[in-house]
């Protein structure tokens, strides 16, 4: 019997069904901000995306599955007028 290759190891995490989404607000009005997602305990950057300048909506798809409450989401103020907003203990949802 001849094998061209053998793949051993754990099954890779799925990235086709997990997402985060929301709306950024500036003084109560939807606005453009950089949204950064990182692992809560390791500070590893997982994703970053600008929210829509008109609606403030943002969505990040293709995240691997993480344990509940393992993520941190930051809303970064690129204008320097406000402090960044932080949400810790965030869980992604199934798309």
C-alpha positions in Angstrom: 0.0 0.0 0.0 1.3 3.4 -0.9 0.3 6.7 0.7 1.1 10.0 -1.0 0.6 11.9 2.3 -0.9 11.4 5.7 -2.5 14.3 7.7 -2.4 13.9 11.4 -3.6 16.3 14.1 -6.6 18.0 15.4 -9.5 19.2 13.2 -8.9 22.9 12.3 -11.4 25.3 13.8 -14.3 26.3 11.7 -14.3 29.9 10.4 -17.4 29.8 8.2 -20.1 30.4 10.9 -19.0 32.8 13.6 -19.3 36.6 13.5 -19.5 39.8 15.4 -21.5 42.9 14.5 -22.8 46.1 15.9 -23.2 49.9 15.4 -20.8 52.6 16.5 -22.2 55.8 17.9 -20.5 59.2 18.4 -22.4 61.5 20.7 -25.6 59.4 20.1 -25.3 59.5 16.3 -24.0 56.6 14.2 -20.5 57.3 13.0 -17.3 56.0 11.6 -14.9 54.3 14.0 -12.2 51.6 13.8 -13.5 48.4 15.4 -10.8 46.1 16.7 -11.3 42.5 17.9 -8.7 40.8 20.0 -8.4 37.8 22.2 -9.2 38.9 25.8 -6.4 37.1 27.6 -3.6 37.0 25.0 -4.2 40.4 23.3 -3.7 38.8 19.9 -5.3 40.9 17.2 -8.0 38.8 15.4 -9.7 41.4 13.2 -10.1 45.1 12.5 -12.6 46.9 10.4 -14.0 50.4 9.9 -17.7 51.0 10.6 -19.9 52.5 7.9 -19.6 56.3 8.1 -23.3 56.9 7.7 -25.0 54.0 9.5 -22.2 53.1 12.0 -22.8 49.5 11.1 -19.9 47.0 11.2 -19.6 43.2 10.8 -16.7 40.8 11.1 -17.2 37.4 9.6 -14.9 34.4 9.4 -13.8 34.2 13.0 -12.7 30.9 14.4 -14.7 29.5 17.2 -13.6 30.8 20.6 -14.8 29.9 24.1 -17.6 32.0 25.5 -16.6 35.5 26.6 -13.0 35.1 25.2 -13.0 38.3 23.0 -12.5 42.0 23.6 -13.9 44.6 21.1 -12.5 48.1 21.0 -14.1 51.1 19.3 -11.1 53.3 18.4 -11.5 57.1 18.1 -9.2 58.1 15.3 -10.0 61.8 15.8 -8.4 62.0 19.2 -11.5 63.8 20.6 -12.8 60.9 22.7 -11.5 57.9 24.7 -11.7 54.5 23.0 -14.6 52.3 24.0 -13.9 48.8 25.2 -16.2 45.8 25.6 -14.7 42.8 27.3 -16.0 39.2 27.8 -17.6 39.3 24.3 -18.8 36.1 22.6 -19.3 35.7 18.9 -22.5 34.4 17.5 -23.3 31.7 14.9 -24.1 33.3 11.6 
